[in-house]
Amino acid sequence: MQGYDTTAYFFSWAFLEIGNNQEIQARLHEEIDSIFGGDSSRPIEFDDIFRMNYLEMTIKEILRLHPIVPVIAREMKTPFWLGNPNYK
């Protein structure tokens, strides 16, 4: 079930971010129209994915703003040495 949770988390944020920004929606729509030429019946081909540069940038920005796996930072309370303790 872990794969479903992360996918749902991403798409929830993606739909929210894209839905709240009309400019991004318009640019994504323009990019798709430029690839498919307004032919909505044409199936997506593998090479089409590599032409969706703005979509890729949008996805990466959403992942930057809302990471799927949060970073857990830890702070050391006492100093310690890895390897040779005499090496400084």
Phi and psi in radians as a Rosetta constraint file:
Dihedral C 1 N 2 CA 2 C 2 CIRCULARHARMONIC -1.120 0.35
Dihedral N 2 CA 2 C 2 N 3 CIRCULARHARMONIC -0.653 0.35
Dihedral C 2 N 3 CA 3 C 3 CIRCULARHARMONIC -1.120 0.35
Dihedral N 3 CA 3 C 3 N 4 CIRCULARHARMONIC -0.604 0.35
Dihedral C 3 N 4 CA 4 C 4 CIRCULARHARMONIC -1.224 0.35
Dihedral N 4 CA 4 C 4 N 5 CIRCULARHARMONIC -0.675 0.35
Dihedral C 4 N 5 CA 5 C 5 CIRCULARHARMONIC -1.106 0.35
Dihedral N 5 CA 5 C 5 N 6 CIRCULARHARMONIC -0.810 0.35
Dihedral C 5 N 6 CA 6 C 6 CIRCULARHARMONIC -1.175 0.35
Dihedral N 6 CA 6 C 6 N 7 CIRCULARHARMONIC -0.650 0.35
Dihedral C 6 N 7 CA 7 C 7 CIRCULARHARMONIC -1.163 0.35
Dihedral N 7 CA 7 C 7 N 8 CIRCULARHARMONIC -0.780 0.35
Dihedral C 7 N 8 CA 8 C 8 CIRCULARHARMONIC -1.107 0.35
Dihedral N 8 CA 8 C 8 N 9 CIRCULARHARMONIC -0.700 0.35
Dihedral C 8 N 9 CA 9 C 9 CIRCULARHARMONIC -1.055 0.35
Dihedral N 9 CA 9 C 9 N 10 CIRCULARHARMONIC -0.828 0.35
Dihedral C 9 N 10 CA 10 C 10 CIRCULARHARMONIC -1.079 0.35
Dihedral N 10 CA 10 C 10 N 11 CIRCULARHARMONIC -0.878 0.35
Dihedral C 10 N 11 CA 11 C 11 CIRCULARHARMONIC -1.128 0.35
Dihedral N 11 CA 11 C 11 N 12 CIRCULARHARMONIC -0.559 0.35
Dihedral C 11 N 12 CA 12 C 12 CIRCULARHARMONIC -1.063 0.35
Dihedral N 12 CA 12 C 12 N 13 CIRCULARHARMONIC -0.833 0.35
Dihedral C 12 N 13 CA 13 C 13 CIRCULARHARMONIC -1.200 0.35
Dihedral N 13 CA 13 C 13 N 14 CIRCULARHARMONIC -0.678 0.35
Dihedral C 13 N 14 CA 14 C 14 CIRCULARHARMONIC -1.089 0.35
Dihedral N 14 CA 14 C 14 N 15 CIRCULARHARMONIC -0.826 0.35
Dihedral C 14 N 15 CA 15 C 15 CIRCULARHARMONIC -1.103 0.35
Dihedral N 15 CA 15 C 15 N 16 CIRCULARHARMONIC -0.669 0.35
Dihedral C 15 N 16 CA 16 C 16 CIRCULARHARMONIC -1.146 0.35
Dihedral N 16 CA 16 C 16 N 17 CIRCULARHARMONIC -0.864 0.35
Dihedral C 16 N 17 CA 17 C 17 CIRCULARHARMONIC -1.140 0.35
Dihedral N 17 CA 17 C 17 N 18 CIRCULARHARMONIC -0.796 0.35
Dihedral C 17 N 18 CA 18 C 18 CIRCULARHARMONIC -1.204 0.35
Dihedral N 18 CA 18 C 18 N 19 CIRCULARHARMONIC -0.690 0.35
Dihedral C 18 N 19 CA 19 C 19 CIRCULARHARMONIC -1.148 0.35
Dihedral N 19 CA 19 C 19 N 20 CIRCULARHARMONIC -0.494 0.35
Dihedral C 19 N 20 CA 20 C 20 CIRCULARHARMONIC -1.536 0.35
Dihedral N 20 CA 20 C 20 N 21 CIRCULARHARMONIC -0.085 0.35
Dihedral C 20 N 21 CA 21 C 21 CIRCULARHARMONIC -2.193 0.35
Dihedral N 21 CA 21 C 21 N 22 CIRCULARHARMONIC 1.781 0.35
Dihedral C 21 N 22 CA 22 C 22 CIRCULARHARMONIC -1.103 0.35
Dihedral N 22 CA 22 C 22 N 23 CIRCULARHARMONIC -0.599 0.35
Dihedral C 22 N 23 CA 23 C 23 CIRCULARHARMONIC -1.144 0.35
Dihedral N 23 CA 23 C 23 N 24 CIRCULARHARMONIC -0.749 0.35
Dihedral C 23 N 24 CA 24 C 24 CIRCULARHARMONIC -1.125 0.35
Dihedral N 24 CA 24 C 24 N 25 CIRCULARHARMONIC -0.747 0.35
Dihedral C 24 N 25 CA 25 C 25 CIRCULARHARMONIC -1.001 0.35
Dihedral N 25 CA 25 C 25 N 26 CIRCULARHARMONIC -0.786 0.35
Dihedral C 25 N 26 CA 26 C 26 CIRCULARHARMONIC -1.132 0.35
Dihedral N 26 CA 26 C 26 N 27 CIRCULARHARMONIC -0.751 0.35
Dihedral C 26 N 27 CA 27 C 27 CIRCULARHARMONIC -1.170 0.35
Dihedral N 27 CA 27 C 27 N 28 CIRCULARHARMONIC -0.666 0.35
Dihedral C 27 N 28 CA 28 C 28 CIRCULARHARMONIC -1.137 0.35
Dihedral N 28 CA 28 C 28 N 29 CIRCULARHARMONIC -0.709 0.35
Dihedral C 28 N 29 CA 29 C 29 CIRCULARHARMONIC -1.113 0.35
Dihedral N 29 CA 29 C 29 N 30 CIRCULARHARMONIC -0.747 0.35
Dihedral C 29 N 30 CA 30 C 30 CIRCULARHARMONIC -1.081 0.35
Dihedral N 30 CA 30 C 30 N 31 CIRCULARHARMONIC -0.726 0.35
Dihedral C 30 N 31 CA 31 C 31 CIRCULARHARMONIC -1.114 0.35
Dihedral N 31 CA 31 C 31 N 32 CIRCULARHARMONIC -0.770 0.35
Dihedral C 31 N 32 CA 32 C 32 CIRCULARHARMONIC -1.132 0.35
Dihedral N 32 CA 32 C 32 N 33 CIRCULARHARMONIC -0.735 0.35
Dihedral C 32 N 33 CA 33 C 33 CIRCULARHARMONIC -1.095 0.35
Dihedral N 33 CA 33 C 33 N 34 CIRCULARHARMONIC -0.643 0.35
Dihedral C 33 N 34 CA 34 C 34 CIRCULARHARMONIC -1.195 0.35
Dihedral N 34 CA 34 C 34 N 35 CIRCULARHARMONIC -0.502 0.35
Dihedral C 34 N 35 CA 35 C 35 CIRCULARHARMONIC -1.434 0.35
Dihedral N 35 CA 35 C 35 N 36 CIRCULARHARMONIC -0.785 0.35
Dihedral C 35 N 36 CA 36 C 36 CIRCULARHARMONIC -1.667 0.35
Dihedral N 36 CA 36 C 36 N 37 CIRCULARHARMONIC -0.175 0.35
Dihedral C 36 N 37 CA 37 C 37 CIRCULARHARMONIC 1.076 0.35
Dihedral N 37 CA 37 C 37 N 38 CIRCULARHARMONIC 0.517 0.35
Dihedral C 37 N 38 CA 38 C 38 CIRCULARHARMONIC 1.373 0.35
Dihedral N 38 CA 38 C 38 N 39 CIRCULARHARMONIC 0.020 0.35
Dihedral C 38 N 39 CA 39 C 39 CIRCULARHARMONIC -1.541 0.35
Dihedral N 39 CA 39 C 39 N 40 CIRCULARHARMONIC 1.613 0.35
Dihedral C 39 N 40 CA 40 C 40 CIRCULARHARMONIC -1.306 0.35
Dihedral N 40 CA 40 C 40 N 41 CIRCULARHARMONIC -0.183 0.35
Dihedral C 40 N 41 CA 41 C 41 CIRCULARHARMONIC -1.559 0.35
Dihedral N 41 CA 41 C 41 N 42 CIRCULARHARMONIC -0.207 0.35
Dihedral C 41 N 42 CA 42 C 42 CIRCULARHARMONIC -1.263 0.35
Dihedral N 42 CA 42 C 42 N 43 CIRCULARHARMONIC 2.288 0.35
Dihedral C 42 N 43 CA 43 C 43 CIRCULARHARMONIC -1.236 0.35
Dihedral N 43 CA 43 C 43 N 44 CIRCULARHARMONIC 2.661 0.35
Dihedral C 43 N 44 CA 44 C 44 CIRCULARHARMONIC -1.277 0.35
Dihedral N 44 CA 44 C 44 N 45 CIRCULARHARMONIC 2.320 0.35
Dihedral C 44 N 45 CA 45 C 45 CIRCULARHARMONIC -1.845 0.35
Dihedral N 45 CA 45 C 45 N 46 CIRCULARHARMONIC 2.780 0.35
Dihedral C 45 N 46 CA 46 C 46 CIRCULARHARMONIC -1.002 0.35
Dihedral N 46 CA 46 C 46 N 47 CIRCULARHARMONIC -0.731 0.35
Dihedral C 46 N 47 CA 47 C 47 CIRCULARHARMONIC -1.170 0.35
Dihedral N 47 CA 47 C 47 N 48 CIRCULARHARMONIC -0.401 0.35
Dihedral C 47 N 48 CA 48 C 48 CIRCULARHARMONIC -1.072 0.35
Dihedral N 48 CA 48 C 48 N 49 CIRCULARHARMONIC -0.614 0.35
Dihedral C 48 N 49 CA 49 C 49 CIRCULARHARMONIC -1.070 0.35
Dihedral N 49 CA 49 C 49 N 50 CIRCULARHARMONIC -0.689 0.35
Dihedral C 49 N 50 CA 50 C 50 CIRCULARHARMONIC -1.260 0.35
Dihedral N 50 CA 50 C 50 N 51 CIRCULARHARMONIC -0.254 0.35
Dihedral C 50 N 51 CA 51 C 51 CIRCULARHARMONIC -1.578 0.35
Dihedral N 51 CA 51 C 51 N 52 CIRCULARHARMONIC -0.124 0.35
Dihedral C 51 N 52 CA 52 C 52 CIRCULARHARMONIC -1.573 0.35
Dihedral N 52 CA 52 C 52 N 53 CIRCULARHARMONIC 1.194 0.35
Dihedral C 52 N 53 CA 53 C 53 CIRCULARHARMONIC -1.203 0.35
Dihedral N 53 CA 53 C 53 N 54 CIRCULARHARMONIC -0.736 0.35
Dihedral C 53 N 54 CA 54 C 54 CIRCULARHARMONIC -1.192 0.35
Dihedral N 54 CA 54 C 54 N 55 CIRCULARHARMONIC -0.653 0.35
Dihedral C 54 N 55 CA 55 C 55 CIRCULARHARMONIC -1.075 0.35
Dihedral N 55 CA 55 C 55 N 56 CIRCULARHARMONIC -0.749 0.35
Dihedral C 55 N 56 CA 56 C 56 CIRCULARHARMONIC -1.069 0.35
Dihedral N 56 CA 56 C 56 N 57 CIRCULARHARMONIC -0.769 0.35
Dihedral C 56 N 57 CA 57 C 57 CIRCULARHARMONIC -1.108 0.35
Dihedral N 57 CA 57 C 57 N 58 CIRCULARHARMONIC -0.673 0.35
Dihedral C 57 N 58 CA 58 C 58 CIRCULARHARMONIC -1.126 0.35
Dihedral N 58 CA 58 C 58 N 59 CIRCULARHARMONIC -0.777 0.35
Dihedral C 58 N 59 CA 59 C 59 CIRCULARHARMONIC -1.088 0.35
Dihedral N 59 CA 59 C 59 N 60 CIRCULARHARMONIC -0.777 0.35
Dihedral C 59 N 60 CA 60 C 60 CIRCULARHARMONIC -1.112 0.35
Dihedral N 60 CA 60 C 60 N 61 CIRCULARHARMONIC -0.660 0.35
Dihedral C 60 N 61 CA 61 C 61 CIRCULARHARMONIC -1.194 0.35
Dihedral N 61 CA 61 C 61 N 62 CIRCULARHARMONIC -0.693 0.35
Dihedral C 61 N 62 CA 62 C 62 CIRCULARHARMONIC -1.110 0.35
Dihedral N 62 CA 62 C 62 N 63 CIRCULARHARMONIC -0.718 0.35
Dihedral C 62 N 63 CA 63 C 63 CIRCULARHARMONIC -1.170 0.35
Dihedral N 63 CA 63 C 63 N 64 CIRCULARHARMONIC -0.550 0.35
Dihedral C 63 N 64 CA 64 C 64 CIRCULARHARMONIC -1.202 0.35
Dihedral N 64 CA 64 C 64 N 65 CIRCULARHARMONIC -0.743 0.35
Dihedral C 64 N 65 CA 65 C 65 CIRCULARHARMONIC -1.273 0.35
Dihedral N 65 CA 65 C 65 N 66 CIRCULARHARMONIC -0.611 0.35
Dihedral C 65 N 66 CA 66 C 66 CIRCULARHARMONIC -2.296 0.35
Dihedral N 66 CA 66 C 66 N 67 CIRCULARHARMONIC 1.339 0.35
Dihedral C 66 N 67 CA 67 C 67 CIRCULARHARMONIC -1.079 0.35
Dihedral N 67 CA 67 C 67 N 68 CIRCULARHARMONIC 2.482 0.35
Dihedral C 67 N 68 CA 68 C 68 CIRCULARHARMONIC -1.196 0.35
Dihedral N 68 CA 68 C 68 N 69 CIRCULARHARMONIC -0.776 0.35
Dihedral C 68 N 69 CA 69 C 69 CIRCULARHARMONIC -1.878 0.35
Dihedral N 69 CA 69 C 69 N 70 CIRCULARHARMONIC 2.011 0.35
Dihedral C 69 N 70 CA 70 C 70 CIRCULARHARMONIC -1.202 0.35
Dihedral N 70 CA 70 C 70 N 71 CIRCULARHARMONIC 2.623 0.35
Dihedral C 70 N 71 CA 71 C 71 CIRCULARHARMONIC -1.500 0.35
Dihedral N 71 CA 71 C 71 N 72 CIRCULARHARMONIC 2.276 0.35
Dihedral C 71 N 72 CA 72 C 72 CIRCULARHARMONIC -1.895 0.35
Dihedral N 72 CA 72 C 72 N 73 CIRCULARHARMONIC 1.930 0.35
Dihedral C 72 N 73 CA 73 C 73 CIRCULARHARMONIC -1.597 0.35
Dihedral N 73 CA 73 C 73 N 74 CIRCULARHARMONIC 2.478 0.35
Dihedral C 73 N 74 CA 74 C 74 CIRCULARHARMONIC -2.166 0.35
Dihedral N 74 CA 74 C 74 N 75 CIRCULARHARMONIC 2.575 0.35
Dihedral C 74 N 75 CA 75 C 75 CIRCULARHARMONIC -2.045 0.35
Dihedral N 75 CA 75 C 75 N 76 CIRCULARHARMONIC 2.283 0.35
Dihedral C 75 N 76 CA 76 C 76 CIRCULARHARMONIC -1.393 0.35
Dihedral N 76 CA 76 C 76 N 77 CIRCULARHARMONIC 2.333 0.35
Dihedral C 76 N 77 CA 77 C 77 CIRCULARHARMONIC -1.515 0.35
Dihedral N 77 CA 77 C 77 N 78 CIRCULARHARMONIC -0.542 0.35
Dihedral C 77 N 78 CA 78 C 78 CIRCULARHARMONIC -2.252 0.35
Dihedral N 78 CA 78 C 78 N 79 CIRCULARHARMONIC 2.544 0.35
Dihedral C 78 N 79 CA 79 C 79 CIRCULARHARMONIC -1.241 0.35
Dihedral N 79 CA 79 C 79 N 80 CIRCULARHARMONIC 2.649 0.35
Dihedral C 79 N 80 CA 80 C 80 CIRCULARHARMONIC -2.585 0.35
Dihedral N 80 CA 80 C 80 N 81 CIRCULARHARMONIC 2.820 0.35
Dihedral C 80 N 81 CA 81 C 81 CIRCULARHARMONIC -2.053 0.35
Dihedral N 81 CA 81 C 81 N 82 CIRCULARHARMONIC 2.412 0.35
Dihedral C 81 N 82 CA 82 C 82 CIRCULARHARMONIC -1.763 0.35
Dihedral N 82 CA 82 C 82 N 83 CIRCULARHARMONIC 2.241 0.35
Dihedral C 82 N 83 CA 83 C 83 CIRCULARHARMONIC 1.511 0.35
Dihedral N 83 CA 83 C 83 N 84 CIRCULARHARMONIC -2.428 0.35
Dihedral C 83 N 84 CA 84 C 84 CIRCULARHARMONIC -1.352 0.35
Dihedral N 84 CA 84 C 84 N 85 CIRCULARHARMONIC 2.022 0.35
Dihedral C 84 N 85 CA 85 C 85 CIRCULARHARMONIC -1.208 0.35
Dihedral N 85 CA 85 C 85 N 86 CIRCULARHARMONIC -0.280 0.35
Dihedral C 85 N 86 CA 86 C 86 CIRCULARHARMONIC -1.492 0.35
Dihedral N 86 CA 86 C 86 N 87 CIRCULARHARMONIC -0.227 0.35
Dihedral C 86 N 87 CA 87 C 87 CIRCULARHARMONIC -1.427 0.35
Dihedral N 87 CA 87 C 87 N 88 CIRCULARHARMONIC 2.187 0.35
